[in-house]
Amino acid sequence: MSFDLRTPYLGMALRCPLIASSSPLTNNLDDLRRLEDAGAGAVVLPSLFEEQIEGDSLKVHRWLETGAGAHVEASTYFPELDDYDLGPDSYLELVTRAAEALEIPVIASLNGATPGGWLEYAGLMQEAGAAAIELNLYDVPVRADESGVEVEARHLQVLTSVKQEVSVPVALKLSPFFSAFANLAERFDAAGADALVLFNRFYQPDFDLEARRVAPLLQLSEAWEIRLPLTWIALLYGRLRASLAATSGVQSEVEVLKLLMAGADVVMTTSVLLKRGIPYLGEMLERLRLWLEDHEYESLDQLRGSMSHEAVDDPAAFVRANYIHLLGS
């Protein structure tokens, strides 16, 4: 009998702690089925962006206003539905089809940074069959007249608005760029976040010297990038009601084990599946089982949080001591 990898996340019992995170691989039903067959505990669909929703709202308004004030006989100015394609509607259709086709939980992703009507789509995602909502707050504050306190308040308002729209669990995917992240994590927890997903990668552009333009540059994550989520999950473990999910840098069962030891409930991965293919997820799970069996663990609960800072009286002093030791070595 193989090792039981079942794990809790967002109030759900997943068959394993490895989740396929939002990516092109979760954008179509065929790949979603392959991810389920490979053993994924859940899948996160690609993000529906605030800008897409707001853009489509403006598009509809523009179409409906076409011909306003024209001659009364111009009765065909209103467009046929086929004349425009509503991206959000296509997204909701994907949610419905995935939820009907898969046995594992389908998590919809809503990506934005400001309060507004676009948040109503969280409720539509739930109606379409999403088992949970991942609220991706990708935001790089660039306004000099906006304080850190205002940025945090805005994020809390977005979370509160989404929680009012849905009854399914809400996971909050965050960047690490806050001045007092532990404090903010506790406030998100108190505001009802059912999970914190740590962390969003900061996609910085590059410059094309010859074309003299900004060049978007996407580099898939590497194993060393787990260190930031590893640190913060270890610091937060046992201090929050919300689940903790790790993302970025997961390349093998080694990173999965480290993040579970830090205290993660689940671990998300994408880059390595884009590089090595969907079946590699099953290989990671098998090696994870073998490691746990070889080291005589009886459950994931026995492993989870075993390397966290929960037992440390002063985590800040522990982090500082590690920093001094590293530089001294």
C-alpha positions in Angstrom: 0.0 0.0 0.0 1.5 3.3 -1.0 1.9 6.3 1.3 -1.3 8.3 1.8 -0.7 11.8 0.5 -4.1 13.3 1.3 -4.0 16.8 2.6 -6.4 19.6 3.6 -6.6 22.9 1.7 -9.2 25.6 1.7 -11.5 23.3 3.7 -11.2 20.6 1.1 -9.6 17.2 1.3 -7.2 16.9 -1.6 -5.7 13.6 -2.7 -2.2 15.0 -2.6 -0.4 18.3 -1.8 0.7 19.1 -5.4 -1.4 21.5 -7.3 -1.1 22.6 -10.9 -1.0 26.4 -10.7 -2.4 28.9 -13.1 -0.7 28.6 -16.5 -1.3 27.8 -20.2 -1.5 24.2 -19.2 -4.7 24.9 -17.3 -6.3 26.7 -20.2 -7.9 23.8 -22.0 -9.8 20.7 -21.1 -7.5 18.2 -22.6 -4.5 19.4 -20.5 -6.7 19.7 -17.5 -7.6 16.0 -17.8 -4.0 15.1 -18.3 -3.1 16.9 -15.1 -5.8 15.1 -13.2 -4.6 11.8 -14.7 -1.0 12.6 -13.6 -2.2 12.9 -10.0 -2.6 16.7 -9.4 -4.6 17.4 -6.2 -6.3 20.4 -7.8 -5.9 22.8 -10.7 -5.9 26.6 -10.8 -7.3 28.0 -14.0 -5.5 30.9 -15.8 -6.3 34.3 -14.4 -9.3 36.4 -15.5 -7.8 39.9 -15.3 -9.5 43.1 -14.0 -8.5 44.8 -17.2 -10.2 42.1 -19.3 -13.5 42.6 -17.5 -13.4 46.3 -17.4 -12.3 46.4 -21.1 -15.2 44.1 -22.1 -17.6 46.3 -20.1 -16.5 49.4 -22.1 -16.7 47.3 -25.3 -20.3 46.4 -24.7 -21.1 50.0 -23.8 -19.5 51.2 -27.0 -21.4 48.7 -29.1 -24.8 49.5 -27.5 -24.3 53.2 -28.0 -23.5 52.7 -31.7 -26.2 54.5 -33.7 -27.6 56.4 -30.7 -29.4 59.6 -31.9 -29.4 58.3 -35.5 -32.5 58.2 -37.7 -35.4 56.3 -36.2 -35.4 53.8 -39.1 -31.8 52.7 -38.4 -33.1 49.7 -36.5 -30.2 47.4 -37.3 -27.5 49.4 -35.5 -27.4 47.2 -32.5 -24.9 44.4 -33.1 -25.5 40.7 -33.3 -23.9 38.8 -30.4 -21.5 37.1 -32.9 -20.0 40.5 -33.7 -18.0 40.6 -30.5 -16.5 38.0 -28.2 -16.7 38.5 -24.4 -13.5 37.1 -22.9 -15.0 36.8 -19.5 -17.9 34.7 -20.9 -15.4 32.3 -22.5 -13.7 32.1 -19.1 -16.8 31.2 -17.3 -17.5 28.5 -19.9 -14.1 27.0 -19.2 -14.9 26.9 -15.5 -18.2 25.1 -16.2 -16.7 22.6 -18.5 -13.7 21.9 -16.2 -15.8 21.5 -13.1 -18.1 19.0 -15.0 -15.2 17.0 -16.5 -12.9 16.7 -13.5 -13.2 15.0 -10.2 -10.5 17.1 -8.5 -11.3 20.6 -7.4 -11.2 23.4 -10.0 -10.0 26.7 -8.6 -10.8 29.8 -10.7 -8.4 32.8 -10.6 -9.4 36.4 -10.5 -6.5 38.9 -11.0 -6.6 42.5 -10.1 -5.6 45.2 -7.6 -8.3 47.8 -7.2 -11.9 47.7 -5.8 -14.6 47.8 -8.4 -17.4 46.1 -10.3 -15.1 43.5 -11.8 -15.1 41.7 -8.4 -18.7 40.6 -9.1 -17.1 38.0 -11.4 -16.1 36.0 -8.4 -19.8 35.2 -7.8 -20.2 34.2 -11.5 -17.2 31.9 -11.2 -18.8 30.2 -8.2 -22.1 29.8 -10.1 -20.1 28.3 -13.0 -18.8 25.6 -10.7 -15.5 26.8 -9.2 -14.7 25.0 -6.0 -12.8 28.0 -4.8 -11.5 31.4 -5.9 -7.8 32.3 -6.0 -7.7 36.1 -5.8 -4.4 37.2 -7.3 -3.4 40.6 -6.1 -0.5 41.4 -8.5 0.2 45.1 -7.8 3.4 47.1 -7.9 2.5 50.5 -6.3 4.2 53.3 -8.2 2.4 56.4 -7.1 4.5 58.5 -4.8 1.4 59.9 -3.2 0.0 56.5 -2.1 1.3 55.3 1.3 1.9 51.7 2.3 -1.1 52.0 4.7 -3.3 53.0 1.8 -2.0 50.1 -0.4 -2.8 47.6 2.4 -6.2 49.0 3.0 -7.0 48.7 -0.7 -6.0 45.1 -0.7 -8.1 44.4 2.3 -11.1 46.1 0.7 -10.7 43.9 -2.4 -10.6 40.7 -0.3 -13.6 41.8 1.7 -15.6 42.6 -1.5 -14.8 39.1 -2.9 -15.8 37.4 0.3 -19.1 39.2 0.1 -19.7 37.8 -3.4 -19.0 34.1 -2.7 -19.6 31.4 -0.2 -16.8 29.2 -1.6 -13.3 29.5 -0.1 -11.0 32.4 -1.2 -7.3 32.0 -1.5 -5.2 35.2 -1.6 -2.1 35.2 -3.8 0.3 37.9 -2.7 3.5 39.6 -3.5 6.2 39.8 -0.7 6.7 43.5 -1.1 5.1 44.8 2.1 6.9 46.5 5.0 5.5 44.3 7.7 4.3 41.1 6.0 3.5 39.1 9.2 1.2 41.8 10.4 -0.6 42.1 7.1 -0.9 38.3 6.9 -2.7 38.3 10.2 -5.0 41.0 9.0 -5.9 39.1 5.8 -6.5 36.1 8.0 -8.8 38.1 10.2 -10.6 39.5 7.2 -11.5 36.0 6.1 -8.8 34.8 3.7 -9.1 31.0 3.6 -5.5 30.6 2.3 -2.4 32.7 1.5 -0.5 31.7 -1.6 3.1 32.8 -1.3 4.3 34.3 -3.5 3.6 36.0 -6.8 6.8 36.4 -8.9 7.7 39.9 -9.8 7.9 40.0 -13.6 10.4 42.8 -14.5 10.7 44.0 -18.1 13.9 44.3 -20.0 15.1 46.9 -22.6 15.7 46.1 -26.2 18.7 48.3 -27.0 18.4 48.2 -30.8 14.6 48.7 -31.0 14.7 51.1 -28.0 11.6 49.7 -26.5 10.5 47.8 -23.4 10.8 44.1 -24.0 8.7 41.8 -21.8 10.9 38.9 -20.5 9.5 35.7 -19.0 12.0 33.3 -17.4 10.6 30.1 -15.9 11.4 29.7 -12.2 14.4 27.9 -10.7 14.7 25.9 -7.5 16.5 28.6 -5.5 13.3 30.7 -5.7 11.6 28.6 -3.1 13.7 30.4 -0.4 11.4 33.4 0.0 8.1 31.4 0.4 10.0 28.8 2.4 11.1 31.5 4.9 7.7 33.1 5.3 5.7 29.9 5.5 8.1 28.7 8.2 7.6 32.0 10.0 3.7 32.0 9.7 3.1 28.3 10.3 0.8 27.8 13.3 0.1 31.5 13.6 -2.9 31.7 11.2 -6.2 30.1 10.7 -5.8 30.3 6.9 -4.1 27.5 4.9 -0.6 28.2 3.5 0.2 27.4 -0.1 3.7 27.7 -1.6 4.4 28.6 -5.2 7.5 29.5 -7.3 10.7 27.5 -7.8 9.3 23.9 -7.4 11.3 21.7 -9.7 11.2 18.3 -8.0 10.1 16.4 -4.9 13.0 18.0 -3.0 11.4 21.5 -3.1 8.0 20.0 -2.2 9.4 18.3 0.8 11.2 21.4 2.0 8.0 23.5 1.7 5.9 21.0 3.5 8.5 20.8 6.3 8.2 24.6 6.5 4.5 24.3 7.0 2.8 24.5 3.6 -0.5 22.7 3.2 0.0 22.5 -0.5 2.7 23.2 -3.1 1.9 24.7 -6.5 4.0 24.2 -9.7 4.0 25.2 -13.3 7.4 26.0 -14.7 8.8 22.5 -14.4 5.7 21.1 -16.1 6.1 23.5 -19.0 9.7 22.4 -19.3 9.4 18.6 -18.7 5.8 17.9 -19.6 2.6 17.0 -17.6 3.6 13.4 -16.8 6.5 14.7 -14.7 4.0 15.7 -12.0 3.3 12.0 -11.5 7.0 11.2 -11.3 7.4 13.9 -8.6 4.5 12.4 -6.6 6.0 8.9 -6.8 9.4 10.1 -5.6 7.7 12.0 -2.8 6.0 8.8 -1.6 9.2 6.9 -1.8 11.1 9.5 0.3 8.4 9.6 2.9 8.3 5.8 3.1 12.1 5.4 3.2 12.3 8.0 6.1 9.5 6.2 8.0 7.0 9.0 8.1 3.4 7.9 8.9 1.6 10.9 7.5 2.1 14.3 6.0 0.9 15.8 9.2 4.0 14.4 10.9 6.2 16.1 8.3 4.3 19.4 8.0 5.8 22.2 9.9 8.6 20.1 11.4 11.2 22.7 10.3 9.0 25.8 11.0 9.7 28.5 13.5 6.6 27.6 15.5 8.7 26.5 18.5 11.0 29.6 18.4 10.2 32.2 21.0 11.6 35.1 18.9 11.5 34.3 15.1 13.0 37.7 14.3 16.0 36.9 16.4 16.3 33.5 14.7 16.2 35.1 11.2 18.7 37.7 12.2 21.1 35.1 13.7 20.9 33.1 10.5 21.8 36.2 8.5 24.8 37.0 10.6 26.0 33.3 10.5 25.6 33.2 6.7 27.7 36.4 6.2 30.3 35.2 8.7 30.7 32.0 6.9 
